[in-house]
Amino acid sequence: MNIYALQTARAGSKSVPNKNIMDIKGKPLYLHNVLFALDSPQIKDVYVSSDYDIIEQNADRYGYKFIRRPDHLCQDDSSHQETMLHGLKHIESQTGERCDYLVVLFGNTLGARTID
């Protein structure tokens, strides 16, 4: 079974500027859920779709894969569905595998937990 995780974390928040990279308990907000997903034995790999340079720079350090989100998916009115489809197509293209399940994580929330 091919299970991948996709974190979405767009720059440009109007309500709380830079909320996805805001420090929460010593880590940027987006990273909390990514680290839980990386710890899950069921998830083959974790990808982050973003337009933040710092998120791209942290990919190797933390062990996730980065997807550079195109400008048309970084607008206030961009479709999250299109962003997820873009990420899914990228994952399948990079891995050469069909993704059976895609776990979608949100960069501006906390709450993911791994369960044994």
Long-range contacts (C-beta under 8 A, 24 or more apart in sequence): 1-42, 1-100, 1-101, 2-44, 2-95, 2-97, 2-98, 2-99, 2-100, 2-101, 3-42, 3-43, 3-44, 3-99, 3-100, 3-101, 3-102, 3-103, 4-43, 4-44, 4-45, 4-46, 4-47, 4-91, 4-95, 4-99, 4-101, 4-102, 4-103, 5-34, 5-37, 5-40, 5-43, 5-45, 5-46, 5-47, 5-102, 5-103, 5-104, 5-105, 6-46, 6-47, 6-48, 6-49, 6-67, 6-84, 6-87, 6-88, 6-91, 6-102, 6-103, 6-104, 6-105, 7-33, 7-34, 7-37, 7-46, 7-47, 7-48, 7-49, 7-50, 7-64, 7-105, 7-106, 7-107, 8-48, 8-49, 8-50, 8-80, 8-83, 8-84, 8-87, 8-104, 8-105, 8-106, 8-107, 9-48, 9-49, 9-50, 9-52, 9-55, 9-106, 9-107, 9-108, 10-50, 10-51, 10-69, 10-73, 10-74, 10-78, 10-83, 10-107, 11-50, 11-51, 11-52, 11-74, 12-51, 12-74, 12-76, 13-108, 14-76, 19-108, 20-50, 20-52, 20-55, 20-107, 20-108, 21-52, 21-54, 21-55, 24-110, 28-54, 28-55, 28-58, 29-107, 29-108, 29-110, 30-55, 30-107, 30-108, 31-58, 31-62, 32-110, 32-112, 33-105, 33-106, 33-107, 33-109, 33-110, 33-111, 33-112, 34-62, 34-64, 34-105, 35-62, 36-112, 36-113, 36-114, 37-103, 37-105, 37-112, 38-62, 38-63, 38-64, 39-114, 40-114, 43-103, 44-95, 45-91, 45-95, 47-87, 47-90, 47-91, 48-107, 49-73, 49-83, 49-86, 49-87, 49-90, 50-107, 65-94, 67-91
